[in-house]
Amino acid sequence: MPYIAYINKFFISLIVVIAVFISIDCGSSSSKPYTDENSIEWVGDDQYIRTGEARNIISKEQMYGSDPHVMETLREFTTGRKNCYSIDVNNSEDNIKVERVLVRASFFYGNYDNKSNPPTFNLQFNGNNWTQVRTSDCLTYAEVVYSLNHGNTITVCLAQTHPENVPFISALEVRSLDSDMYSYVDSNYPLLFMSRTAYGTNSNSTVRYAYIHIG
């Protein structure tokens, strides 16, 4: 019996509770969630933003490291200097306080406007400058880890910097992180993604959840 008790404790220690796991398929017109091959459920963006127009890409070339179904649609913003997604990360149902989140924004131009001119624009998080997005014919994405010092709602804004460069977004993902993760980092500063490399692989595909093994 002591042996069985030890095994039970071992398995319990492997359970990770992710309070917030939101995947938004920007520009999707479907009223039903879409589940990709990694068992991730994607929802449309109507409940998170009221501005912009849904569009479909024209070219699927250079669509590497992403789910084709999700990247086929996007939301463009032809009006307003800044357009924002508002996302509630308060998990009141499970009474879990979210202290830190990982946010990923993805952009796949796909020549949706038939201009063959991928735009450049700014991305903001909670009113602060996040990064400048320089889109191309390939998938572009930005990631940030941010501490939630105030409130339970986050905003991700796309800001136009030039009249001829119309901002757009293909997907937006939000994941809560364990309170101990990156605990050594000053909560007043974000962690910005720089690069990620899979050394030794012969494949061009991106390794993603749920095939990432740590330890």
Beta strands, then each sheet from edge to edge (+ up, - down):
strand 1: 21-25
strand 2: 34-35
strand 3: 41-44
strand 4: 53-56
strand 5: 73-76
strand 6: 82-88
strand 7: 100-107
strand 8: 120-125
strand 9: 128-134
strand 10: 140-147
strand 11: 153-159
strand 12: 168-169
strand 13: 171-176
strand 14: 191-192
sheet 1: 2+ 3- 1- 13+ 7- 10+ 14-
sheet 2: 4+ 5- 12+
sheet 3: 6+ 11- 8+ 9-
end
